[in-house]
Amino acid sequence: MSPYWVMMGLIFFLTPIICWLFSRNHTESRVPLKRTFAEMWDKKYYLHVAGYLAIFIWKKVTDGLNEPIKTSTGHYTDWVHGLEGELVFWVQNTFQNVVFTDILNFHYLFIYLFLIYVTTIYYMYTGERDLTDKVTLNYLLIYALAVPYYLFFNVEVTSSYIPGMEALLYEDPWYGYFYGSHDPLDNCVPSLHIAIPFGILALNWLHVREKGISIKEWKHRRYHQFIFWNTVLFAFAILYLGIHWIIDIPLGIFVGGIGALFIHHVQPRLRNDFGATFKGFTKGKTGQHAVVEGIIVLLLFSTLLGSMAYQEETMDERASMRLGPGDSNIDIIQELVPGQEAIFTLTNMDDQYPVEVLIIELENATLAMDEDDGGIIWSEIADDAVSVAPGETHRFEPIDTLDFWYLAVVHLNDSADGVVSVHILVEYTGEDLVTKSLLMSLPSLWMTGWVIHRLVRLNMDGRTWIDSTPSHAWDASDESE
């Protein structure tokens, strides 16, 4: 059974259970089944469906940019490794067992996706119009907020950089094919497994605090706790499974917090709770927004350009992957579009030991994975590998086959000693995608600038930072958003 059908099964089986279970203490707020379609139409929930479709398209476009622009954007894995060392390796070694791995693999993929979906349905079912809006926007906008971090501040997964650490999430053949065709293996910073559920928690808190009550008094407190404990488990899973670094957790919280603040303050205007959406807009106030937020955007934009300049000068000197004796690490070569080629080049940065390298179709790689112990069985594919001697560079023949994902499998022999570093460069021919990547990052930069500007204006007007009233409705000021 494919991951798609498992996800569909979870949706059909668990959705009614979750909605019933967490609304038992406020049954009066449930929307009757016969009212479902009328409710969706009256409250314009069909726009929420469109929002989910939009994020799928947005993600596909972003993923198509991620690998090709790495020749310009490089990565910061060495910085992160230098900051926190190999603490995540200790986490994996301390707790690793087969049952635990299976549970966390399932939770990482399916419960995460299910949680995003079911939260929207739960709030819709319990008549919470505003929260339905907010948690839908949460998924859409937090992913958009993460785009410049993913595209311009790449960090490789821990299992490709810490020798001996296992890629537990990718070593199972069933999960391996799914992730190999959907995950570039370097979208580490920030962790959306933290950012998105934390965004839900923050939106809940902002919502109830603005109403003057606490989470303990809130009728949805049990569902809030359900989200909280799943978020805690996500935080552990992303470290244990050989994916994320510790720093990805606070950075995920930061991105989730920015997204929650933006959504909390914008949603009342989108819903026209204080008049027409653009009520209060004036030429002067619009100009003020453009200047202040424009300056913030330019500062952040210059950071992206500065990062590229730094990477272009130094990326050839830094390791893309590090291996210990017996390690077999993988790198993704994404699916090509018509007219595009991918050229894989590996430099062995060691001065003593050779490394073995093989380019293999993703499906064939998963067939060579051990279903019991996990990981690629190197002996099954080693015959076609190329040996790259110490200090040497090997440039593979261009790949131009469409409709296939490829893995580059890099192996260090058991007889080696210590850590061997390699530098990997995958060049994708075709159009220059850096400009497109910069444009895709602008919404994130603007939202960040808008939140900063909004909080400053609230403070200057003597208002609390959780006040979501549009500024044209402020009693003490006639300034407009």
N, C-alpha and C positions, 0 to 999 in steps of 0.2 A: 504494500500500500504506500502511495506517495505521500510526502508531507502535506500536500494540498488537501488530500482527502482526510487525513488525520485532523487537520485544522477545521475542515467542514464538519466533521463528526463532533469535535469539541464544541463548536458553535451551536449546533442543533441540540446537543445533549446537555451541556452545562449552562447555556444562557437562561433557560427558564428556571433552573435550580438556583442559580445565583440571584436572579431577580426576586424569586419567591423568598429565599432564605433571608436576605438582608432587608426585606421590606415587611417582615412579620410584625414589627413593632409600630408600623404606621400604615396599616392596610388601607386606610381611607385615602391615602395619596396615590394608590395604584390607578393607572389608566385602564379602564375595562377593555378587553380584547376587541369588542365590537367598535370601540372608539379609536382604535389604533390609526387607521388610515386618515380619519378626520383630523386627529391630533397632528399627524405628520403634515397634513396640508395646512391646517390653521396656523401652526407654529413654524411653517416653512422648513421642516426637517429634511425635505428633499435636497435642500442646499448643503446639508451636512454630508449626504451621500456623494454629492458632487465634490465636496472637499476631500473626501477619502480618495476618490478617483484622481483628483489633482495631485495629491501627494505621491501616488504611485507613478504618475508621469514624471513628476519632479525628481523622484528618486532615480528613475531609470536614466534620465538625462544626466544627473550628477554622477551616477556610477559609470556612465560612458565617458566622462571627463577624467575620472579619478586616476586611472592608470596612464593614459597618454601624456598628461601634463607633468608626470613625475620627473621627466627629464629636465624640467624647469623648476619644479618646486622641491625636489629632493625629499628628505625626511629628517625628523628630529629624534629618532630613536636613541641615538647615542647620548643626547642631552638627558632624556628621561632616565635611561639606564644609569647614567652618572649620578643623577639626583637620588634615586631610590635603591640602586643596587639590585639585588636578587631576592627581595623579601617575598615576592609572589611565588618564587620557586619553593621557598619554605612552606608557604600555604599549601601548595599542591602536594609536596612530599609528606606533609604532616597528616593530611586527611584523605589521601587518595585510596579509593577502593572501587571495585567495579560497580556495585549497586549504587553508590553515591554518584558516580559518574553518569550512569544511565538516568538517574532522577534529575540531576542538574542539567544534562543535555536537553531532556524533554522540557524542563521548566524554562530554560534559557530561550528556546525557540518558540514553543507552542503557548505556554502560559503568558509570555510577554506579549505576543500578538493578540491572544485572546483577551488579555486585560485591557488593551487599548480599545478593542471593539466593544467588549461587554460593558465598560464604564459608560460609554455613550448610550447604550441600550438601557442600562439600569436607571440612569437619570431621566431618560425619556419616559420609561415605564412608571417612574414615581412622580411624574409631573414637574420635574425640575427643569424648566425651560432654560434658565440662565446657565446652569451648570452643564446642560446638554450642549449648549453653544460653546462653552469654555473648554470642555474636555475634547471636543472635536477640533477646535482651533489649536488646542495643545499639541496634538499629533502633527497637524499641518505646519504650524509655525516653528515648533522646536526643531523639527527636521530642517526647515529653512534656515534657522539660526545656526545650525551646526555646519552648514555647507562650507564657509570659508575655512573653518578649522580642518575639515576633512580634506579639502582640496589643497590648501597652502601650508598646513602644519601636520603633514603625514607622520604617523608613528606606527611602526610595524608591531604586529602581535608579539606578545612576550615569548611564545614558544619558538619564534624564528630568531630570537636574539639572545635568549638565555640558554646556554648549552645544557643539555640534559632535560630541559623542561619539555613536557609532552603537550602536543596540540590535541588535548582530549576531545575537544568539540569537533575537530576535523578528521580524526583518525577512524571513526566509525564509518563504514562504507555508505550507510543509508544517509547519515547526516553530511558526510563528506561531499557527496555529489551536489546536494542542495546548496551548501555553503560555497563550494568551489565555483558554482555558476551564479551566485548572488552576492558574494562578499569579496571585495578586493584584498582582504586580510591586512589592511592598514588603516581602517576607519576606527582607530582606537580612541583618539582624543577629540571630543569628549565621548563618554559612553552614553548612548541613547537609552540603554537599559536602566540607566540611572536618571537621565534628564527627563524622559517622558513620564515615568511614574512619579518622580519628585515634582514635576510640573502639576500633576493631578493633585498631589498632597498640598502643594502651595496654593493652588486655586481653591481647594476646599477651605483651607485656613483663612485666606483672604476673604472668601465669601461669607463665612460665618462671623468673622471678627467685624466685618463692616455692618453686619446685622446686629452686633452688640451681644453675641452669645459666644460660648466657648465650644470647642469640639466635644467636650464631655456632655454638653447639653443638647447637642445636635442629633436629630433623628437618624442621620446617616453615619453616626460615629462608628458603627460596626463595619460598615463598608470602607470607611476611611482607614480603620485599623487593618482590614484585609489588604488594602493597597500598600499600607506601610510595611507589613511583614513580608509581603512579596518583594518589595523594594530592597529590604534588608537581605533577602535570599539572593536577589539579583546581584547585589554588591559582592557577596561571597562567591557566587558562581562565576562572575566575570574574571575574578582572580584565579580561582581554582582550575578553571577549564583551559588555561593557557592562552587567554585572549588579551585581556586588558591589564594595564599597569595601575598601581594604586592612585596615581595622580588623576586618572580618568574619572574617579568617583567625585572628588570636589569640583572638577571642571564640569562634570555632568550636572551637578547641583547648581553650579553657576549659570549654565545655559538654561536649565529648567527654571531657575528663578527669574532670569530675564524674560523668558517666554511667558511665565505666569503673570508677571507684572504687566507686560504689554497687553495680554489678553484681558486681564481683570479690568484694566482702565479703558480699553477700547470697546469691549462688548456692549456696554450700555448705549454707546453712540450707534453702534451697528444695529441694535435692536430698536432704535428710535424711542428709547424710554424718556428722553428729554427733548423731544422735538425731532425734526428732520435730521438725517445723518450729517448734513453739512451746515446745520444751523449754527450761527455764530461765527462762521468763517468771514473774515474781512481781509482786504488786501494787505493791510498793515500786519495783522497777526499771522497771516500765512507767510509773509515775508520774514517775520521773526523766526518762525519755525524753520524756514528754508535756510536762514543764515546759521542759527545755532546748531541745528541737526546736521546741516551741510558741513560745518566745520568738524564736527565729531566724525562724520562719515569720511571726510578727507584724511583726518588723522589715522583712522583705522585702515583706510585704503592704502595710505603710504606705508603702513606696517606690512601689508601683503606684498607690496612692491619691494620693500626692504628685505623681506624674508627671501624672495626670489633671487635678489641680487646676492645675498649671502650664500644661498644654496648653490648658485651657479659657480661661485668661486671655490667652494669647499667640498661639494658633494663627491667628487672623485677620490677624495682623500679618506672618506669615511666608509665604514663597513655597512652593508645592507643586511647582512645575515651573519650569525656566528654559530659555529657548530662544535660540539664535543665529540669524542670518540663514539662511533656507532650511530650518530644522529643522521636522520633523513628529514630535511626540512623542505618546505614547498613554497613556491611563489606562483602567483596567478598570471596567466596571459589571457586577457579577456577575449570574448567573442568579437570577431572583426565585422566591420561593415563593408559593403561592396567597394572595391578599389583601395582598401587599406591592407597594409602588411605590418607584421610585428617582427622585429629583429631582437633576439635575446643575446646579450653579451654578459659574460661572467669573468671577473678578474679574481684570481686566487691571491689574496694579500699576504698569505703565509710564506715563510722562507724555508719551510722544511717538508711539509706534507701536501700531497696532491688531494684534490677533491674530485668526486665523480658527479657528472651532471647528465640529466636526461630530460628531454622535452617529450611529454606524453599526453595523449588526449585524456581529459578528465575522467571519462567513463572507464577507460582502460586502467587508469590509476586506482580508481575505487575497486576494480576487480582484483587488484594486487594488494588490497588491504586485508589485514587479519581481522576476521569478524569477532574473534574471542579476545585477543590481547590489544587490538587496535593498532593503527599505524600501517604504513606501507612496508611490505616484505621486500626489502631491497634485492634479495637474491632472485626474485621472480622477474625483475625488470632490468637487472644490472648488465645483461649481455649487450644492450643497445646504448649503454652510457658512454660518455666521453670523459676521459681523464684530463683534468687541467692541472698542470704541474705548478709547483710553487713559483709565485711571481709572474705567472703567465696569464694571458687573456685569451678566451675562446669566444669567437663570434659565430653563432649558429646561422644556418641558412634561414632566409626569411620565411615566415609562416603567412600564407595567404588563403588558407582554407576557411570558408565561411561556415557558420552554424555550429561551430565547435568551441568549447573552452579547453584550454591547455594548462597543464601544470608543468613547471620546471621543478624537478626533484633534485636536490643537492645532497650528496651523501659524503660523510667522512668515515673512513675505514676504522674498524675497531682497534687496529694496531697503532693508531695515531695517539699522540700525547698532548694534553692541553687543549687550548681553544684555537680554532682556525677561523679567520674572518674572510669573507668574500664581498666583493662589490658587484652589484647586479644593475644592469641598465637594460630596460626594454623600450625600444624606440618604435613608436607607431607612426607610420607614414600617413599623409593626408593633411587636412587643414590644421592650421595653428589654433589650438583650443584654449590658449591662455586667456585671450580676450573674452571668450565666452564664459570661462570660469570666473573671471573678475566680475562680469555682469551678473552671473548667478549668485555672487556673494553680496551684491548691493542690498537686497532686501534685509539680510541679516545685519549689515552695518547700520542701515537706517533704523531698524527696530531697536537696536542697542542705543543709538543716539536719541531716539524718541523717548525711551524709558528714562534715560539720564535727564533729559530736558523736562520731562513730566515731573519727576521727583523733585527737581530743583524748584519748579514753579509751585508745587504743592507746599514746599517748605517756606518759600518766600511769602505765600499767602496765609501762612499759619495753619495749614491743614495737615491732617495726618496722611501718611504715605499710602494708606489703604483706601482713601476716599476716591471712589471711581466716578464721582459726579463730573460730567463734562464741564470744562472751565467756563463756558458761556452761562452756565446755571449757578455759578458760585455767587453767593450773596455779597461777598466782600470785594469782588473784582469783576470787571466786565471784559477781561481778556478772553480771547477765544482760542480754541485749538485749531 
